[in-house]
Amino acid sequence: MKFTLSQLYTYNVQKPFVKVDGKDLQWDECDLASMPSKRTGASFHNMGKTSVVPYEKLPKTFKTIDGDEYRIENIHSVWGGSTW
């Protein structure tokens, strides 16, 4: 699957379940340290705009809560996670 930068930031917070190669796993984190913030141009009176990064430049892997690393492109489906 392909995800946007905004979705990756959301998944790092919500920790959804994902299916990869027939296994149900729980997302823990995707390293977004080199990416721009989720929103740019935000101020007290302006919500700003969602940052956009081409798919080719987004991180290629994520870690599960077990510490294992998988390729994002191998995710088949996403469900659950916190919604606060």
N, C-alpha and C positions, 0 to 999 in steps of 0.2 A: 504494500500500500504506500501511497505518498501522502505526506502530511505537510501542513503549513507550519511556519515558525510559531504562530500563535497556538496551534494545536499542541506542538511539542511542549511549550511553556505550560499549557493547561494540564497535559498528561503528567508533567513533573509534580504538579500540585495534587491532582486527583488520584493518581496511582491506579489507573484502570487495569482490568484484566485484558490480556491479549491472547490470541491463538497463533502460535508459530509452529509450523511443521507438525501439526496435530497435537501439540502440547498446550495446555492452559497455563499461562504464566501471569504474574503480576508485575507491571511496569514499576520501576523504582525511579530511575533517572536517565536522562539523556544529557550529555555534556553540552551546555549552551553557553559556556564561558566566552567563546570567541564570536558569539552572535550578538546583534544589536538587541536592545531591550524590546519587550513585547510591544510597547507603544512609544512613538516619537512625537515630539512637539507638544507634549502635554503640559498644561499649566493649571493654575487654580480655576480658570474660567474655560479652559479648553480641554476636552478629553483626548486630543491628539489623534494620530492615525496609527493603525496597526502596521508594524514593521513588515516589510516584504523582502524575502530572500529567495533567489531561485532554488528550485529543488536540488540542483546539482551541487550547491554550496552548503546545504544543510547537513547536519551530522548523519552518518550512515548507520550508527549502532545505538542501542539502548541497553541498560542494565536492568535485571530483574531484582526483586527483593532478596533473592538467594545469592546475588552477586555475579550471576552468569551474564554474559554479553551475547546479544543477538543482533542480527541485521534488521533494520526497520523495514526494508523492502520485503522481508519474509513474513510480515504480519498479515494474517488472513482476516481477522476480525477484532473489534475492540468493544468492550462492554463494561458496565459498572464503574466503580470509582466513587470517591466522595463528591458530593455536589453542594459544597458550602460556599 
